[in-house]
Amino acid sequence: MVGQTITITGTGLDLTTDVVFRTMDDAGYKGQIVVHPTTAALDGTSATVLVPTNAITDVLRVVGDATGNDVPLQVVRSEEHTSEL
């Protein structure tokens, strides 16, 4: 999921929507990062967002959400496998 896009749904979504991911740096400190959608439906009901490389399993938040909901997000990292011949 890291580095991939996810689709969020709702109303009033556009390319300026602030989407907040929880993150962790290499030293283990937790933080947050705000990203904007890469695409959005013309009717504002969906948008796609690129998951940051340092995103962690926690909650996802859309700034300005009238209900103030945090949505659970599970981040799955894919392992790169290399082999030597």
C-alpha positions as CSV (number, residue, x, y, z in Angstrom):
1,M,0.0,0.0,0.0
2,V,2.9,2.4,0.7
3,G,3.6,4.3,-2.5
4,Q,0.2,3.2,-4.0
5,T,-3.0,5.2,-4.3
6,I,-6.1,4.8,-2.3
7,T,-9.6,6.1,-3.0
8,I,-11.4,8.1,-0.5
9,T,-15.1,8.8,-0.8
10,G,-17.4,11.5,0.6
11,T,-18.6,14.9,-0.6
12,G,-16.8,18.1,-1.5
13,L,-13.6,16.3,-2.3
14,D,-11.2,18.1,-4.8
15,L,-7.6,18.5,-5.6
16,T,-7.1,20.9,-2.7
17,T,-8.5,18.6,0.0
18,D,-6.1,18.1,2.9
19,V,-5.7,14.4,3.7
20,V,-3.7,13.7,6.9
21,F,-1.6,10.5,7.3
22,R,0.1,9.5,10.5
23,T,3.9,8.8,9.9
24,M,7.0,7.6,11.5
25,D,10.5,8.7,10.7
26,D,13.7,6.6,10.7
27,A,14.4,7.5,14.4
28,G,10.9,6.2,15.4
29,Y,9.3,9.6,16.0
30,K,5.6,9.8,15.0
31,G,4.2,12.7,13.1
32,Q,1.7,13.7,10.5
33,I,1.9,14.6,6.8
34,V,-0.7,16.4,4.8
35,V,-1.1,15.3,1.2
36,H,-3.5,16.4,-1.6
37,P,-5.4,14.1,-4.0
38,T,-3.8,13.3,-7.3
39,T,-7.2,13.0,-8.9
40,A,-10.8,13.9,-7.9
41,A,-14.2,13.2,-9.4
42,L,-15.9,16.2,-10.9
43,D,-18.9,15.7,-8.6
44,G,-16.7,15.7,-5.5
45,T,-17.6,12.3,-4.3
46,S,-14.2,10.6,-4.6
47,A,-10.5,11.3,-4.8
48,T,-7.4,9.3,-5.0
49,V,-4.4,9.9,-2.7
50,L,-0.9,8.6,-2.8
51,V,0.1,6.9,0.4
52,P,3.3,8.4,1.7
53,T,6.3,6.1,2.1
54,N,6.6,6.8,5.8
55,A,2.9,6.3,6.5
56,I,2.0,3.9,9.4
57,T,-1.1,1.9,10.4
58,D,-3.2,4.4,12.4
59,V,-6.0,6.7,11.2
60,L,-6.6,8.8,8.1
61,R,-8.2,12.2,8.4
62,V,-9.7,14.6,6.0
63,V,-9.4,18.2,7.1
64,G,-12.7,20.0,7.2
65,D,-14.7,16.8,7.6
66,A,-17.9,18.0,9.2
67,T,-18.2,14.9,11.3
68,G,-14.6,14.9,12.4
69,N,-14.2,11.2,11.7
70,D,-10.8,9.5,11.8
71,V,-10.8,6.5,9.5
72,P,-8.7,3.4,10.4
73,L,-6.0,2.8,7.9
74,Q,-3.8,-0.3,7.8
75,V,-0.5,0.2,6.0
76,V,1.0,-2.9,4.5
77,R,4.6,-2.7,3.4
78,S,5.8,-5.0,0.6
79,E,9.2,-6.5,1.0
80,E,11.7,-6.3,-1.8
81,H,13.3,-9.6,-2.5
82,T,16.7,-9.8,-4.2
83,S,18.6,-12.8,-5.1
84,E,22.3,-13.1,-6.1
85,L,23.4,-15.5,-8.7
